[in-house]
Amino acid sequence: MTELEYQPVSFKDVLIEMKDIAELMVDLAYSAILFENKEIAREVVSLEESMNQLVYQARIQSILGARRVEEAESMSGMLQVAEAAEKISNSASEIAKIILKDVKFPSRLKQALPEAEEVTFRVKVRDNSSIDGKTLGEQKLQSTTGMRVIAIRRGVSWMYDPDRETRILDGDILIAKGLEVGIKPFYEITGNDPRSGEEEAAGAVVSDLDRAVSLIIEMKDLSELAVGLAYTSLMFNNREVADEVVSLDSRMDDMRYKLDLWILEAAKRISNVEYLRGMLYMSSFAEGISNAASLIVDVILRDIEIPPVFKKIVRESDEIISKVSIDESSSLAGKTLKEASLGTITGMVVLAIESGDRWKYRPGKNTVLNAGDVIIAKGRRDGECRLYTLSKAGHNNGSENLTGCE
């Protein structure tokens, strides 16, 4: 156990780092499952130690920063957001620890993880690739393919959460996460042929197990959506979005009850029930993330004042949240999300669309974008500027231009 020691840093910087580490731990935990990689799992456990230090710093800063009752109330809301990040990291660490204990996961689950809304996959950089020798910043991978590199293996060493200055070399193995439409351009940039779709031969069909796997993928998608919407609700002080997060958390409870039943039914039909244990842990993982999202929006629902610094926390983290309005003259107006190809053009993931006085959460590829619609999306800063350009969003059409993109 690392000894905790107070460091004089700003509360804002502490919360930014907590948000970034929590999101990285979730991505790496799913990667460890998908690739059966204990080294990645050990990195997740190691990051938990960093999170523990940050939680300690956050508590000290909240005490030092409150001199009046009003300040204490505001600080309590920020501390609750910090506790939510800690809860997410704890869930990721628990998954990593069971991987280190050799808990098994069905091959069908690992085959289905790439079917999630945001997929995780790995690819080797070939010597003929256009990215060989370039930094991630120079290549702008996320805003051109929609894929974010979360880890790099070079020889026997791993680099986690690489930044824009990290240089990619021939032979590197990249683990990336993003929308499925970005897989093909990502393979091409790294000098590989797009996969032909070869899959391991599936064993005997067990309908209850198949349904359980599908439900876990759905829970994964909804839990990640809940966290994105939770930060959105605080950033834009939107109670309606906060209510949706609470609704998603309630749905997750119902889904877990169904999942437990289907797994028990599947246990009657397979010989090795050890592989079902990991699925129960997976559902707990997703539910823990969803619960943390509810903890974040509880700040809104209890009318706790949100200090202006919160916007800076979200805006200065690795993955930012954007809000843009579609202008009448925008090329996006009248297109479906599939036709707009926002994932590969901007690297931004659309969380929700507000059309008139109605919200559409987790919009599908056939959702039509109309003039006046408001898009809530998450991604990197350069991708946000592309999204603003496409929507012709700026100060003169009511969009909340937080970055100065013109």
Contacts in CASP RR format, 6 or more apart in sequence:
PFRMAT RR
TARGET T0000
AUTHOR 0000-0000-0000
METHOD contacts of the structure
MODEL  1
MTELEYQPVSFKDVLIEMKDIAELMVDLAYSAILFENKEIAREVVSLEES
MNQLVYQARIQSILGARRVEEAESMSGMLQVAEAAEKISNSASEIAKIIL
KDVKFPSRLKQALPEAEEVTFRVKVRDNSSIDGKTLGEQKLQSTTGMRVI
AIRRGVSWMYDPDRETRILDGDILIAKGLEVGIKPFYEITGNDPRSGEEE
AAGAVVSDLDRAVSLIIEMKDLSELAVGLAYTSLMFNNREVADEVVSLDS
RMDDMRYKLDLWILEAAKRISNVEYLRGMLYMSSFAEGISNAASLIVDVI
LRDIEIPPVFKKIVRESDEIISKVSIDESSSLAGKTLKEASLGTITGMVV
LAIESGDRWKYRPGKNTVLNAGDVIIAKGRRDGECRLYTLSKAGHNNGSE
NLTGCE
1 49 0 8 1.000
2 49 0 8 1.000
2 52 0 8 1.000
2 53 0 8 1.000
4 52 0 8 1.000
4 53 0 8 1.000
4 56 0 8 1.000
5 53 0 8 1.000
6 56 0 8 1.000
6 57 0 8 1.000
6 60 0 8 1.000
7 57 0 8 1.000
9 57 0 8 1.000
9 61 0 8 1.000
10 61 0 8 1.000
11 58 0 8 1.000
11 61 0 8 1.000
11 62 0 8 1.000
11 65 0 8 1.000
11 75 0 8 1.000
11 78 0 8 1.000
11 309 0 8 1.000
12 309 0 8 1.000
12 312 0 8 1.000
12 313 0 8 1.000
12 316 0 8 1.000
14 54 0 8 1.000
14 57 0 8 1.000
14 58 0 8 1.000
14 61 0 8 1.000
14 82 0 8 1.000
15 58 0 8 1.000
15 78 0 8 1.000
15 81 0 8 1.000
15 82 0 8 1.000
15 85 0 8 1.000
15 313 0 8 1.000
16 313 0 8 1.000
16 316 0 8 1.000
16 317 0 8 1.000
17 54 0 8 1.000
18 51 0 8 1.000
18 54 0 8 1.000
18 55 0 8 1.000
18 58 0 8 1.000
18 82 0 8 1.000
18 85 0 8 1.000
18 86 0 8 1.000
18 89 0 8 1.000
19 85 0 8 1.000
19 231 0 8 1.000
19 313 0 8 1.000
19 314 0 8 1.000
19 317 0 8 1.000
20 161 0 8 1.000
20 317 0 8 1.000
20 318 0 8 1.000
20 319 0 8 1.000
21 47 0 8 1.000
21 50 0 8 1.000
21 51 0 8 1.000
21 54 0 8 1.000
21 85 0 8 1.000
21 89 0 8 1.000
22 51 0 8 1.000
22 85 0 8 1.000
22 86 0 8 1.000
22 88 0 8 1.000
22 89 0 8 1.000
22 92 0 8 1.000
23 88 0 8 1.000
23 227 0 8 1.000
23 318 0 8 1.000
23 319 0 8 1.000
24 47 0 8 1.000
24 150 0 8 1.000
24 160 0 8 1.000
24 161 0 8 1.000
24 318 0 8 1.000
25 44 0 8 1.000
25 47 0 8 1.000
25 48 0 8 1.000
25 51 0 8 1.000
25 88 0 8 1.000
25 89 0 8 1.000
25 92 0 8 1.000
25 93 0 8 1.000
25 96 0 8 1.000
26 88 0 8 1.000
26 91 0 8 1.000
26 92 0 8 1.000
26 224 0 8 1.000
26 289 0 8 1.000
27 120 0 8 1.000
27 150 0 8 1.000
27 177 0 8 1.000
28 40 0 8 1.000
28 43 0 8 1.000
28 44 0 8 1.000
28 47 0 8 1.000
28 92 0 8 1.000
28 96 0 8 1.000
28 150 0 8 1.000
28 151 0 8 1.000
28 160 0 8 1.000
29 41 0 8 1.000
29 44 0 8 1.000
29 92 0 8 1.000
29 93 0 8 1.000
29 95 0 8 1.000
29 96 0 8 1.000
29 285 0 8 1.000
30 113 0 8 1.000
30 120 0 8 1.000
30 220 0 8 1.000
31 37 0 8 1.000
31 40 0 8 1.000
31 120 0 8 1.000
31 150 0 8 1.000
31 151 0 8 1.000
31 175 0 8 1.000
31 177 0 8 1.000
32 38 0 8 1.000
32 40 0 8 1.000
32 41 0 8 1.000
32 44 0 8 1.000
32 95 0 8 1.000
32 96 0 8 1.000
32 99 0 8 1.000
33 95 0 8 1.000
33 99 0 8 1.000
33 105 0 8 1.000
33 109 0 8 1.000
33 110 0 8 1.000
33 113 0 8 1.000
33 282 0 8 1.000
34 110 0 8 1.000
34 113 0 8 1.000
34 114 0 8 1.000
34 120 0 8 1.000
34 121 0 8 1.000
35 122 0 8 1.000
35 175 0 8 1.000
36 99 0 8 1.000
36 110 0 8 1.000
38 99 0 8 1.000
38 100 0 8 1.000
39 158 0 8 1.000
40 151 0 8 1.000
40 158 0 8 1.000
40 175 0 8 1.000
41 95 0 8 1.000
41 96 0 8 1.000
41 97 0 8 1.000
41 99 0 8 1.000
41 100 0 8 1.000
42 96 0 8 1.000
42 100 0 8 1.000
43 158 0 8 1.000
43 160 0 8 1.000
44 92 0 8 1.000
44 93 0 8 1.000
44 95 0 8 1.000
44 96 0 8 1.000
45 93 0 8 1.000
45 96 0 8 1.000
45 97 0 8 1.000
45 100 0 8 1.000
47 89 0 8 1.000
47 93 0 8 1.000
48 89 0 8 1.000
48 90 0 8 1.000
48 92 0 8 1.000
48 93 0 8 1.000
51 85 0 8 1.000
51 86 0 8 1.000
51 89 0 8 1.000
54 82 0 8 1.000
55 82 0 8 1.000
55 83 0 8 1.000
55 86 0 8 1.000
58 78 0 8 1.000
58 79 0 8 1.000
58 82 0 8 1.000
59 79 0 8 1.000
62 75 0 8 1.000
62 76 0 8 1.000
62 78 0 8 1.000
62 79 0 8 1.000
62 82 0 8 1.000
65 71 0 8 1.000
65 75 0 8 1.000
66 72 0 8 1.000
66 74 0 8 1.000
66 75 0 8 1.000
70 305 0 8 1.000
73 304 0 8 1.000
73 305 0 8 1.000
74 304 0 8 1.000
74 305 0 8 1.000
74 306 0 8 1.000
74 307 0 8 1.000
76 304 0 8 1.000
77 299 0 8 1.000
77 304 0 8 1.000
77 306 0 8 1.000
78 307 0 8 1.000
78 309 0 8 1.000
78 310 0 8 1.000
80 295 0 8 1.000
80 296 0 8 1.000
80 298 0 8 1.000
80 299 0 8 1.000
80 304 0 8 1.000
81 234 0 8 1.000
81 296 0 8 1.000
81 299 0 8 1.000
81 310 0 8 1.000
81 313 0 8 1.000
83 295 0 8 1.000
84 230 0 8 1.000
84 292 0 8 1.000
84 293 0 8 1.000
84 295 0 8 1.000
84 296 0 8 1.000
85 292 0 8 1.000
87 288 0 8 1.000
87 291 0 8 1.000
87 292 0 8 1.000
87 295 0 8 1.000
88 227 0 8 1.000
88 288 0 8 1.000
88 289 0 8 1.000
88 292 0 8 1.000
91 284 0 8 1.000
91 285 0 8 1.000
91 288 0 8 1.000
91 289 0 8 1.000
91 292 0 8 1.000
92 285 0 8 1.000
94 281 0 8 1.000
94 284 0 8 1.000
94 285 0 8 1.000
95 281 0 8 1.000
95 282 0 8 1.000
95 285 0 8 1.000
98 278 0 8 1.000
98 281 0 8 1.000
103 274 0 8 1.000
103 277 0 8 1.000
103 278 0 8 1.000
103 281 0 8 1.000
104 274 0 8 1.000
104 275 0 8 1.000
104 277 0 8 1.000
104 278 0 8 1.000
105 275 0 8 1.000
105 278 0 8 1.000
105 279 0 8 1.000
105 282 0 8 1.000
106 209 0 8 1.000
106 213 0 8 1.000
106 275 0 8 1.000
106 276 0 8 1.000
106 279 0 8 1.000
107 200 0 8 1.000
108 202 0 8 1.000
108 209 0 8 1.000
108 210 0 8 1.000
108 213 0 8 1.000
109 213 0 8 1.000
109 216 0 8 1.000
109 279 0 8 1.000
109 282 0 8 1.000
111 199 0 8 1.000
111 200 0 8 1.000
111 202 0 8 1.000
112 213 0 8 1.000
112 214 0 8 1.000
112 216 0 8 1.000
112 217 0 8 1.000
113 119 0 8 1.000
113 120 0 8 1.000
113 217 0 8 1.000
113 220 0 8 1.000
114 120 0 8 1.000
114 121 0 8 1.000
114 180 0 8 1.000
115 180 0 8 1.000
115 217 0 8 1.000
116 217 0 8 1.000
116 220 0 8 1.000
116 221 0 8 1.000
117 179 0 8 1.000
117 180 0 8 1.000
117 221 0 8 1.000
117 224 0 8 1.000
117 349 0 8 1.000
117 362 0 8 1.000
118 177 0 8 1.000
118 178 0 8 1.000
118 179 0 8 1.000
118 221 0 8 1.000
118 224 0 8 1.000
118 349 0 8 1.000
119 177 0 8 1.000
119 178 0 8 1.000
119 179 0 8 1.000
119 180 0 8 1.000
119 183 0 8 1.000
120 150 0 8 1.000
120 175 0 8 1.000
120 176 0 8 1.000
120 177 0 8 1.000
120 178 0 8 1.000
121 175 0 8 1.000
121 176 0 8 1.000
121 183 0 8 1.000
122 173 0 8 1.000
122 174 0 8 1.000
122 175 0 8 1.000
122 176 0 8 1.000
123 173 0 8 1.000
123 174 0 8 1.000
123 176 0 8 1.000
123 186 0 8 1.000
123 187 0 8 1.000
123 190 0 8 1.000
123 192 0 8 1.000
124 171 0 8 1.000
124 172 0 8 1.000
124 173 0 8 1.000
124 174 0 8 1.000
124 190 0 8 1.000
124 192 0 8 1.000
125 131 0 8 1.000
125 132 0 8 1.000
125 168 0 8 1.000
125 169 0 8 1.000
125 170 0 8 1.000
125 171 0 8 1.000
125 172 0 8 1.000
125 173 0 8 1.000
125 174 0 8 1.000
125 190 0 8 1.000
125 191 0 8 1.000
126 132 0 8 1.000
126 170 0 8 1.000
126 171 0 8 1.000
126 190 0 8 1.000
126 191 0 8 1.000
126 192 0 8 1.000
127 170 0 8 1.000
127 171 0 8 1.000
128 191 0 8 1.000
129 170 0 8 1.000
129 189 0 8 1.000
129 190 0 8 1.000
129 191 0 8 1.000
129 192 0 8 1.000
130 139 0 8 1.000
130 189 0 8 1.000
130 191 0 8 1.000
131 139 0 8 1.000
131 141 0 8 1.000
131 168 0 8 1.000
131 189 0 8 1.000
131 190 0 8 1.000
132 168 0 8 1.000
132 169 0 8 1.000
132 170 0 8 1.000
133 167 0 8 1.000
133 168 0 8 1.000
133 169 0 8 1.000
133 170 0 8 1.000
134 167 0 8 1.000
134 168 0 8 1.000
135 164 0 8 1.000
135 165 0 8 1.000
135 166 0 8 1.000
135 167 0 8 1.000
135 168 0 8 1.000
136 149 0 8 1.000
136 162 0 8 1.000
136 163 0 8 1.000
136 164 0 8 1.000
136 165 0 8 1.000
136 166 0 8 1.000
136 168 0 8 1.000
137 164 0 8 1.000
137 165 0 8 1.000
139 168 0 8 1.000
139 189 0 8 1.000
140 382 0 8 1.000
141 147 0 8 1.000
141 148 0 8 1.000
141 149 0 8 1.000
141 176 0 8 1.000
141 186 0 8 1.000
141 189 0 8 1.000
142 148 0 8 1.000
142 347 0 8 1.000
142 379 0 8 1.000
142 380 0 8 1.000
142 382 0 8 1.000
142 383 0 8 1.000
143 345 0 8 1.000
143 346 0 8 1.000
143 347 0 8 1.000
143 380 0 8 1.000
143 382 0 8 1.000
143 383 0 8 1.000
143 386 0 8 1.000
144 185 0 8 1.000
144 189 0 8 1.000
144 344 0 8 1.000
144 347 0 8 1.000
145 182 0 8 1.000
145 185 0 8 1.000
145 186 0 8 1.000
145 189 0 8 1.000
145 344 0 8 1.000
145 347 0 8 1.000
146 178 0 8 1.000
146 179 0 8 1.000
146 181 0 8 1.000
146 182 0 8 1.000
146 186 0 8 1.000
146 343 0 8 1.000
146 344 0 8 1.000
146 346 0 8 1.000
146 347 0 8 1.000
147 176 0 8 1.000
147 177 0 8 1.000
147 178 0 8 1.000
147 179 0 8 1.000
147 182 0 8 1.000
147 183 0 8 1.000
147 186 0 8 1.000
148 176 0 8 1.000
148 177 0 8 1.000
148 178 0 8 1.000
148 379 0 8 1.000
148 380 0 8 1.000
149 162 0 8 1.000
149 166 0 8 1.000
149 174 0 8 1.000
149 175 0 8 1.000
149 176 0 8 1.000
150 160 0 8 1.000
150 161 0 8 1.000
150 175 0 8 1.000
150 176 0 8 1.000
150 177 0 8 1.000
151 158 0 8 1.000
151 159 0 8 1.000
151 160 0 8 1.000
151 161 0 8 1.000
151 162 0 8 1.000
151 174 0 8 1.000
151 175 0 8 1.000
152 158 0 8 1.000
152 159 0 8 1.000
152 162 0 8 1.000
152 166 0 8 1.000
152 168 0 8 1.000
152 172 0 8 1.000
152 173 0 8 1.000
152 174 0 8 1.000
152 175 0 8 1.000
153 159 0 8 1.000
153 172 0 8 1.000
153 173 0 8 1.000
153 175 0 8 1.000
154 169 0 8 1.000
154 171 0 8 1.000
154 172 0 8 1.000
154 173 0 8 1.000
159 166 0 8 1.000
161 318 0 8 1.000
168 174 0 8 1.000
174 190 0 8 1.000
176 186 0 8 1.000
178 347 0 8 1.000
178 349 0 8 1.000
179 343 0 8 1.000
179 344 0 8 1.000
179 347 0 8 1.000
179 349 0 8 1.000
181 341 0 8 1.000
181 343 0 8 1.000
181 344 0 8 1.000
182 343 0 8 1.000
182 344 0 8 1.000
183 194 0 8 1.000
183 195 0 8 1.000
184 194 0 8 1.000
185 344 0 8 1.000
187 193 0 8 1.000
187 194 0 8 1.000
187 195 0 8 1.000
188 194 0 8 1.000
206 266 0 8 1.000
206 269 0 8 1.000
206 270 0 8 1.000
208 262 0 8 1.000
208 263 0 8 1.000
208 265 0 8 1.000
208 266 0 8 1.000
208 269 0 8 1.000
209 262 0 8 1.000
209 263 0 8 1.000
209 266 0 8 1.000
209 269 0 8 1.000
209 270 0 8 1.000
209 276 0 8 1.000
211 262 0 8 1.000
212 259 0 8 1.000
212 262 0 8 1.000
212 263 0 8 1.000
212 266 0 8 1.000
212 279 0 8 1.000
213 279 0 8 1.000
215 255 0 8 1.000
215 258 0 8 1.000
215 259 0 8 1.000
215 262 0 8 1.000
216 259 0 8 1.000
216 279 0 8 1.000
216 282 0 8 1.000
216 283 0 8 1.000
216 286 0 8 1.000
218 255 0 8 1.000
219 252 0 8 1.000
219 255 0 8 1.000
219 256 0 8 1.000
219 259 0 8 1.000
219 282 0 8 1.000
219 283 0 8 1.000
219 286 0 8 1.000
219 287 0 8 1.000
219 290 0 8 1.000
220 282 0 8 1.000
220 286 0 8 1.000
221 362 0 8 1.000
222 248 0 8 1.000
222 251 0 8 1.000
222 252 0 8 1.000
222 255 0 8 1.000
222 286 0 8 1.000
222 290 0 8 1.000
222 362 0 8 1.000
223 252 0 8 1.000
223 286 0 8 1.000
223 287 0 8 1.000
223 288 0 8 1.000
223 289 0 8 1.000
223 290 0 8 1.000
223 293 0 8 1.000
224 289 0 8 1.000
225 248 0 8 1.000
225 351 0 8 1.000
225 361 0 8 1.000
225 362 0 8 1.000
226 245 0 8 1.000
226 248 0 8 1.000
226 249 0 8 1.000
226 252 0 8 1.000
226 289 0 8 1.000
226 290 0 8 1.000
226 293 0 8 1.000
226 294 0 8 1.000
227 289 0 8 1.000
227 292 0 8 1.000
227 293 0 8 1.000
227 296 0 8 1.000
228 293 0 8 1.000
228 321 0 8 1.000
228 351 0 8 1.000
228 378 0 8 1.000
229 241 0 8 1.000
229 244 0 8 1.000
229 245 0 8 1.000
229 248 0 8 1.000
229 293 0 8 1.000
229 351 0 8 1.000
229 352 0 8 1.000
229 361 0 8 1.000
229 376 0 8 1.000
230 242 0 8 1.000
230 245 0 8 1.000
230 293 0 8 1.000
230 294 0 8 1.000
230 296 0 8 1.000
230 297 0 8 1.000
231 296 0 8 1.000
231 314 0 8 1.000
231 321 0 8 1.000
232 238 0 8 1.000
232 241 0 8 1.000
232 321 0 8 1.000
232 323 0 8 1.000
232 351 0 8 1.000
232 352 0 8 1.000
232 376 0 8 1.000
233 239 0 8 1.000
233 241 0 8 1.000
233 242 0 8 1.000
233 245 0 8 1.000
233 296 0 8 1.000
233 297 0 8 1.000
233 300 0 8 1.000
234 296 0 8 1.000
234 297 0 8 1.000
234 299 0 8 1.000
234 300 0 8 1.000
234 306 0 8 1.000
234 310 0 8 1.000
234 314 0 8 1.000
235 310 0 8 1.000
235 311 0 8 1.000
235 314 0 8 1.000
235 321 0 8 1.000
236 323 0 8 1.000
236 400 0 8 1.000
237 300 0 8 1.000
237 306 0 8 1.000
238 300 0 8 1.000
239 300 0 8 1.000
239 301 0 8 1.000
240 359 0 8 1.000
241 297 0 8 1.000
241 352 0 8 1.000
241 359 0 8 1.000
241 376 0 8 1.000
242 297 0 8 1.000
242 300 0 8 1.000
242 301 0 8 1.000
243 301 0 8 1.000
244 352 0 8 1.000
244 359 0 8 1.000
244 361 0 8 1.000
245 293 0 8 1.000
245 294 0 8 1.000
245 296 0 8 1.000
245 297 0 8 1.000
246 294 0 8 1.000
246 297 0 8 1.000
246 301 0 8 1.000
248 290 0 8 1.000
248 293 0 8 1.000
249 290 0 8 1.000
249 291 0 8 1.000
249 293 0 8 1.000
249 294 0 8 1.000
252 286 0 8 1.000
252 287 0 8 1.000
252 290 0 8 1.000
253 287 0 8 1.000
255 283 0 8 1.000
256 283 0 8 1.000
256 284 0 8 1.000
256 287 0 8 1.000
259 279 0 8 1.000
259 280 0 8 1.000
259 283 0 8 1.000
260 280 0 8 1.000
260 283 0 8 1.000
263 276 0 8 1.000
263 279 0 8 1.000
263 280 0 8 1.000
266 276 0 8 1.000
267 273 0 8 1.000
267 276 0 8 1.000
270 276 0 8 1.000
299 306 0 8 1.000
300 306 0 8 1.000
311 402 0 8 1.000
314 320 0 8 1.000
314 321 0 8 1.000
315 402 0 8 1.000
315 403 0 8 1.000
318 380 0 8 1.000
319 378 0 8 1.000
319 379 0 8 1.000
319 380 0 8 1.000
320 378 0 8 1.000
320 379 0 8 1.000
320 380 0 8 1.000
320 381 0 8 1.000
320 384 0 8 1.000
321 351 0 8 1.000
321 376 0 8 1.000
321 377 0 8 1.000
321 378 0 8 1.000
321 379 0 8 1.000
322 348 0 8 1.000
322 375 0 8 1.000
322 376 0 8 1.000
322 377 0 8 1.000
322 378 0 8 1.000
322 379 0 8 1.000
322 384 0 8 1.000
322 387 0 8 1.000
322 388 0 8 1.000
322 402 0 8 1.000
323 374 0 8 1.000
323 375 0 8 1.000
323 376 0 8 1.000
323 399 0 8 1.000
323 400 0 8 1.000
323 402 0 8 1.000
324 374 0 8 1.000
324 375 0 8 1.000
324 377 0 8 1.000
324 387 0 8 1.000
324 388 0 8 1.000
324 391 0 8 1.000
324 393 0 8 1.000
324 399 0 8 1.000
324 400 0 8 1.000
325 372 0 8 1.000
325 373 0 8 1.000
325 374 0 8 1.000
325 375 0 8 1.000
325 391 0 8 1.000
325 393 0 8 1.000
325 397 0 8 1.000
325 398 0 8 1.000
325 399 0 8 1.000
326 332 0 8 1.000
326 333 0 8 1.000
326 369 0 8 1.000
326 370 0 8 1.000
326 371 0 8 1.000
326 372 0 8 1.000
326 373 0 8 1.000
326 374 0 8 1.000
326 375 0 8 1.000
326 391 0 8 1.000
326 392 0 8 1.000
326 393 0 8 1.000
327 333 0 8 1.000
327 371 0 8 1.000
327 372 0 8 1.000
327 391 0 8 1.000
327 392 0 8 1.000
327 393 0 8 1.000
327 397 0 8 1.000
328 371 0 8 1.000
328 372 0 8 1.000
329 392 0 8 1.000
330 371 0 8 1.000
330 390 0 8 1.000
330 391 0 8 1.000
330 392 0 8 1.000
331 390 0 8 1.000
332 340 0 8 1.000
332 369 0 8 1.000
332 390 0 8 1.000
332 391 0 8 1.000
333 369 0 8 1.000
333 370 0 8 1.000
333 371 0 8 1.000
334 368 0 8 1.000
334 369 0 8 1.000
334 370 0 8 1.000
334 371 0 8 1.000
335 368 0 8 1.000
335 369 0 8 1.000
336 365 0 8 1.000
336 366 0 8 1.000
336 367 0 8 1.000
336 368 0 8 1.000
336 369 0 8 1.000
337 350 0 8 1.000
337 363 0 8 1.000
337 364 0 8 1.000
337 365 0 8 1.000
337 366 0 8 1.000
337 367 0 8 1.000
337 369 0 8 1.000
338 365 0 8 1.000
338 366 0 8 1.000
340 369 0 8 1.000
340 390 0 8 1.000
342 348 0 8 1.000
342 350 0 8 1.000
342 377 0 8 1.000
342 387 0 8 1.000
342 390 0 8 1.000
343 349 0 8 1.000
345 386 0 8 1.000
345 390 0 8 1.000
346 377 0 8 1.000
346 383 0 8 1.000
346 384 0 8 1.000
346 386 0 8 1.000
346 387 0 8 1.000
346 390 0 8 1.000
347 379 0 8 1.000
347 380 0 8 1.000
347 383 0 8 1.000
347 386 0 8 1.000
348 377 0 8 1.000
348 378 0 8 1.000
348 379 0 8 1.000
348 383 0 8 1.000
348 384 0 8 1.000
348 386 0 8 1.000
348 387 0 8 1.000
349 377 0 8 1.000
349 378 0 8 1.000
349 379 0 8 1.000
350 363 0 8 1.000
350 375 0 8 1.000
350 376 0 8 1.000
350 377 0 8 1.000
351 361 0 8 1.000
351 362 0 8 1.000
351 376 0 8 1.000
351 377 0 8 1.000
351 378 0 8 1.000
352 359 0 8 1.000
352 360 0 8 1.000
352 361 0 8 1.000
352 362 0 8 1.000
352 363 0 8 1.000
352 375 0 8 1.000
352 376 0 8 1.000
353 359 0 8 1.000
353 360 0 8 1.000
353 363 0 8 1.000
353 367 0 8 1.000
353 369 0 8 1.000
353 373 0 8 1.000
353 374 0 8 1.000
353 375 0 8 1.000
353 376 0 8 1.000
354 360 0 8 1.000
354 373 0 8 1.000
354 374 0 8 1.000
354 376 0 8 1.000
355 370 0 8 1.000
355 372 0 8 1.000
355 373 0 8 1.000
355 374 0 8 1.000
356 372 0 8 1.000
356 373 0 8 1.000
360 367 0 8 1.000
369 375 0 8 1.000
374 399 0 8 1.000
375 387 0 8 1.000
375 391 0 8 1.000
377 384 0 8 1.000
377 387 0 8 1.000
381 403 0 8 1.000
384 403 0 8 1.000
384 405 0 8 1.000
385 403 0 8 1.000
385 405 0 8 1.000
387 393 0 8 1.000
388 394 0 8 1.000
388 399 0 8 1.000
388 401 0 8 1.000
388 403 0 8 1.000
388 405 0 8 1.000
388 406 0 8 1.000
389 405 0 8 1.000
391 399 0 8 1.000
393 399 0 8 1.000
393 401 0 8 1.000
393 405 0 8 1.000
394 401 0 8 1.000
394 405 0 8 1.000
394 406 0 8 1.000
395 401 0 8 1.000
END
